[in-house]
Amino acid sequence: MADHKPSILWFRKDLRLDDNAALHAAIDAGGPVIPVYIREPDDLRNVGPLGGAQEWWLHHSLAGLKAQLKSLGSDLILASGKAQDVLSDMAERTGASAVYVNRAYERTLIDRDIAIALKEKGIAIRAFHGQLLHDPKSIRTGSGNPFKVFTPFWNAMQRLQETHPPIDAPDAVPAPDHFPKSEGLDGWKLLPTRPNWALGFSDHWTPGEAGAAERLEDFIDRELHDYKRGRDLPSVDATSLLSPHLALGEISPARIWHATSGQPNRAAEEVGHFRRELAWRDFCYSLLIEQPDLDETNWSDGFDGFPWQSDEKGFIAWTKGRTGYPIVDAGMRQLWQTGFMHNRVRMIAASFLIKDLMIDWRRGEKWFRDTLVDADPANNAANWQWVAGCGADASPFFRIFNPILQGEKFDPDGDYVKTYVPELQKLERKHIHRPFEAPAHVLEKAGITLGVTYPRPVIDHGFARDRALAAYKALRA
């Protein structure tokens, strides 16, 4: 029997053993497999954890992956440095001749350079698909160009053969006689300490592949049947909450897609709406591939001259959930407490920052990138540009959310607001989204002193709307 050289399995945003094509290919190569996760320098764009909240998640996810691999007779090596240096050094020390990896589309250019550098040293990189439902280059217009509008993209995706059937996790991973030395996870200091602002995260999340599988099963059993109606109501548990698991690849989109198959006929509409959200993620990545600096550059350069305001006081009030508009404040405080914000409220909060305060969407994108456990380079940037009106297939800038009416429509009883803005808990339903209009005796009865226990609005929405529309009209002119 011929000796097979070791293979290096390079984990990135695919921290799972289930439906992991690179893992199976490395095992099929026949030799020992050396799994590694590399913490790369921060100056490499769109690489690694995107912010503090996701670093917290990454710590727990890596710990879980290491334990899983150990249960299969393997291990996870942690290393810091430039990927090409770490990989070439590891190959030299172990005799490995190939690196197996799943494609990360946000870093296509970086990976190309790494592959060239390794090839010069006789090390092959073998890359596999799995981060998205489909390879972005497989979804093109009739003329071979990428789609810039989502609905035709979705229609084209549905005409493709369904995404690949997911592959089950292996029963064992062949190990070398000696693993290379690993750095210690605690030494990476991914967890916040002074202060530990992530203290409450564990009450809401179970990072890791096992947590992802449990969340998917729970969603299929309990929430999927009410997805279309419930997904817009922040006080209702109707969304999948799978986005943080997807962001670090603890579950594959193909696994989620196939799990929604075989539902009763009455659930077909709910499944269709949910699958559109998975397809939107693919669409955002197709945009990022076309414009790698999507987090910095307007997709539509017609917005390049927009007169953004430098409103530091307003920005701080927004980040702290103290704008005086309850639905916005509830969302921003949910973000502080849980590392997450309901999708409908994200749109409302983003619209408020961009159109009421007229603060550059890029500041909001960076804030979300640092504070969301599901921060994703494609979704985050594309969705901020969508709200700002400067993105592909964007909501028009002149469509300005009224935070009061949005609150009354999507949180009519104020349950969501009262959860995250407890100082308004005793306020009557009809005033919950407009405390600044409540009579003095109503505020007194609810124990509220405007400007003291709860802030007055940082800006009048009517004035802000007129200002934003005037700026947009001047830009168009």
N, C-alpha and C positions, 0 to 999 in steps of 0.2 A: 504494500500500500504506500503510495507516494506521500511524502511530507508536504503538507500545505502550509504556506506562510500565514502568519497572523494577519488579520484585518482590523483596521481601526474603524470603529463606529462612532461618528461624530454627532452627538446630540446638540440640537439648537432649540428651536421652538417646535419640538416634536417629542415632548417629554412623556413618552408612552411606549409600551410594549405591544399593545393591541394595534392592528392595522398600521404597522410600521414597515414599509417596503424596504428601507435601507437595512434594518435589522435582519429581516429574513434573507436578503441578498447576501449579507455578510456571513450569516450562518451557512447558507448554501455554498459559499466559496470553499468550505470544507476545513478551514483551519481555525485556530483559536480566535476569539473576538475580543477586542479591547475597547470597551465603551468609554467615551470621554466627553466631558462638558467643559468648554473653554470660556473663561470670563475674559472677554476682549476689552481693549482700551475704550474709554468712553467717546473718544473722538471719531470712532468709526460710525458713520451715520446709520440710523435705523437698525442697530445691532444690539442684541442682548436686552436686558430689562429696560423699559422705557421710562421708569420713574420710581420714586420711593415706594409707592403702594405695590407696584408689581415686583419690586425686589423682595418685599415681605412674602409675596406669593411664591416667588422663585425659590426662596430658601426652603419652604415646606415641600414644594414640588420636587426639588432635587433630593431632599431627604427621603421622600417616598419612593422615588425612582431607584435610588441606591439600595433601599431595603428590598424592593421588588427584584432587582438584578441579583442581589445576594441570595434570595430565596431560590433562584434558578441556577446557582452555582457560579455566578459572575460577580461583577463589582462595577462601580462607576468611578472613574478617575476624574478628579477636579484639577484643572490647571488654569493659570492666568498667563496672559500675554497675547501677542499677535498670533492669530490662528495658524498662519503658514509656518511660523517658527516653532510653535508647540507641536504641530503635526509632523513636521519634518524631523524634529528632534526625537519624537516618540517613535517614528518609523525607523530611524537609525538605530535606536536602542533596542527595539523589539524585533527588527527584521521584517516589519510589515511592508508590503509593496502597494497596498491600496487603501484608500479611505472611502468608506461608505457613508453617504449623507442624504438627507431629504432636502429637496430644493426649498429655499426661503426666498420668495420672489421679491421681497423688499430689499434684498442685498445682492441682486444679480450681478451688478458691476464689481462689487467687492469679491464675490465668489469667483468670478472669472479671473481676476488677478491672482487669487490664491491658487486656483487650479493650474495656471501657467507656471507660477513659482514652484509648485510641487512637481509638476511634470518635468521641469528642468533637473530635478533631483531623482528622477526615475520613479516617482510615486504617482499612481493614478488616482483620480477622484471619480467615483461612480455615484451619480446623483439620481434621485428617484422622486416621483410625484407623490403628493399626499397632503400638502398644506391646504389645498383648495379642492373643490368638487371636481374641477376640470383644469387642465393646463390652460392658462389665459390665451395662448396662441391658437388654441383650438376653437375659440369663439370669435369669429371675425365677420365683418360685413361682406356682402357679395363682391365688393372690390378688394377684399383682403385687408381692410383697415380695422383697427379696434373700434368697438362701439363707444359712442359718447353719450348715449341715452339708454337708460336702464331697461325700459319695456322691450325694445327690440333685442337687447342683450338677453333678457330672460326668455323671450320667445325662441331665440336661436339656441339657447342652452337646452330648452325642452325638446328641441329637434335632435339633439345629440343622443347617442346611446347613454343610458343612465350611468352615473358615476360608478367606478369599479366596486365590486363586492368587497367589503372589508375582510382583511385576513386576521384570523385569531392570533393572540399572543403565543409565542413558542412555549414549549414545556421546559426547555433548558437552553442555556446559552453556553457554548463551549469556551472554556477559560484557558488562558496561557498558564504555564507552570509558575510564572511569577508576574504579578501585575506591576506596572510602573508605579512609583511613589505618587500618592495623591495629596493635594492640599486639603486642609480641613475646612469644612463648610462654615463652621463658626468663625473661622479666621477671616472669612469674606465680609463679615459684619453687614449682612443684608437686612438684619432685623433692626428696627429703630429702638433706641434705648432711652435717650434723654432729650425730649420726653418720648415715651412709647405711645405714639399717636395711633398705633394699630391695635391697641389693647382690645377693642371690641370686635375686630375683624373675625376672630375665631368663632364668635357667636353666630356668624352669618355664612361662613364659608368653610369648606373642607378641601383645601388644595390637594392636587395629586390625581393620578389616574383613577384610583378607586372612588374618590369623591365625584369625579366627572361621570363615571358609569352610574353611580347612585343617583346623581342629579338627572341624568337622561331618563332613567327608569321612572323616577318620580314624576317628571314632566309628562311622559307618555301616559302614565296611569292617571294623573290627577289634573294637570293644567291644560293639556292639548285640546281637550274637548271644548274649551271656552276661549281659545286663543284669539280668534278674530275680534270678539267683543272686548274681552278682558285686557288685552295687551295695551290698550290706551288708558286704562284706569290704574293710576299708581298705587291705590290702596288695595288692589286686588292681586293675589298671587296667580298671575296668568301667563307670565313670561317664562322662558326656559331657564334663565340664569346660567346658561352654558357659556356665555361669552368669555369669562375669565379662563375657563378650561380650554376653550378654543384658542385664545390668545397665546398660550404657551404650549399648545399642541398636546394637551393631556388627553384629548379625544379628537378623533379625526372627523371632518365634516361628512365623509362617506359613511362612517358609523352612524352618525346622527340621521343622515338622509335615509339610510336603509331601515333604521329603527322606526321611522314614521310610515313605512310601507305596511300593507296588510291591516290598516285600520278599518273599522266599519265604514260603510258607504256614507253614513251621516257625518263622518269626520273628514270627508274629502276636502271640503272647503277650508276647514281649519288647517289641515296638512298643507294645502296649497299656499295659504298665507304664511305659514311658518317657513316653508321651503323657499319662498321668495326672499325671506330675510337671509337665509344661507346664500342665496344667489347674489344678493346685494353685496355681501362680503366679497364674493368673487369679483363682482363688478368694480368694487373699490380697489382691489389689487390690480385689476387690468388698467385702471387709471394711474396707479402708482408706478407701474412698469413704464408707462408712457411718459410720466413726469416724476422722476425719482425725488425731486424736492417739493413734493405736493404739500408738505407741512410749512413751506416757506413762500411759495410762489403761487399767485392767483392763477387758476386754470384759465380764466378769462382775463386777459391783460387789460381789458377795458376798465377794470377796477383798480389798476395800479396807481391812479391819481386820486383815489378816494381820500377825503379829508378826515382821517381818523382823529379822535380827541385824545389828549393826554390827561385822562381823568383818574388820577391815582386814588383819590378818596373813593370814587365810585367803584374802582376795581377792587379795592380792599373790602368794601362793603359787600360786593358780589361774592368774593372768595369766602367770606365769613358767614354768608347767609344772613346779612343784615341790611337788605335793600329796602325793606318796608313793604315788599310785595310777597305775601305769604307763600304762594306756590313756588316762586323762585328761591326763597329762603329755605323752604323745606327740602328742595332738591339739593341745594348746596350743602346743607347740613347732613343730609343723607350721605352725600359724598364724603364728608369729613368722618362720619361715624362708621361707615361700612365699606368705603372704597368703591362705591357703586352709586349710580343714579338711574332711576327709571327712564326708559328711552323717551317717552313723551315729555317728561320733565326736562330731559337734556335739551330738547328742541326749544322749550320755553326759556330755559336759563340761558342758552346760547343766543337766542334772539334778543333777549333783554340786554346782554352784554354788547352785542354788535349794533343793535338798532336803537335801543333806548339810551344806552350810554355812549354809543358810537365809538367803542373801543375796538381796536384792530382784532379781527378773529384769530390772528396768530397767537395773541396773548392767552386767549381762552383755550386754544389747542394745546399750548404748552402746559397750562394749568391742569387740564384734564389728563394729559400724558403723564404728569407726575402723581396725580391723586387717584386715578382709576386703576382698579385691579385688572380690568379687562382692556387696558390701553393697547391699542393696535395701530401700527403706523399707517395702514391704509384706511381703515374705518374712521379713525379719529380725524385725520386730515381731510378726507373726502366729505365727512359729515359736517365738519365745521364750515368748509367751503360751500356745502349745500345750503346751510342756513344763511350764510353771508350773501348768497346769490352770485358768487364769483366762480362756483365750481361747475363741473360737468353735470348736465341735467339737474340744475339747481332750482331751488325754490326762488321765485323772483324776489329781489330785494324789497320791492314795494309791498310784499305780503308780510306785514309786521304783526306779530302776535301781541294781543292785548293781554298782559299777564293776569288781569283781574278776570276777564271773560274766560280765558283758558282754564284758570283755576275752577271757576264755577261750572264749566262744562265737564272737565275730567275728574274733578274731586268735589262733586256737588255737596256732599255732607261735611267736607273738610277733614275726613278721617286721616288722609295722608299728611295734611298740614299739621294736625294735632299730634301726630306721631313724632314729627321732627321739630316742630316749633311749639314746645309744651307751654310757653307763656300765653298761647292763644287758646288753650284747651277749654276754657270756660266761656269763650265768646259764642254768641248765638250764631246759628247756621247761616242766616242771611247776611251776616257781617264778616264771616270768617275770611273771605278773600278781599275785603275792603275795610279793615279795621280803622283806617284813617277817615272813613265816612261815618263811623258809628257815633251815635249821640253820647254825650259825656256820661249820662247815667248808665248806659249799657257797658261802656268801658269800665266804669267804676265797679259795677256788679261783677265783671269778669276779672277784676284785679289788674287791669291794664292801664299803664300811664304811658301814652305815646311819647316817644323821645327818651323814655327812661327804661321801662321794662320791655318795650318793643319799639323799634325805630320808626320814625316817620319815613315816607318814601324818599329815596335819595334824589328822585327826579319825578316830575309830573309826566305821566305817560302821554297825555295829549300833546304837551309841548314837545316831548322827545320824538313822538311820531312825526309831527310837522317838521321838526329840524332834520330828521333823517331823510324824509321824502324830498325836502328842499335840497339837501346835499346830493342826493341821487339824481335829481332833475338837473342840477348844475353840472354834475359829472357827465351825464348823457349829452348835455348841450355842448 
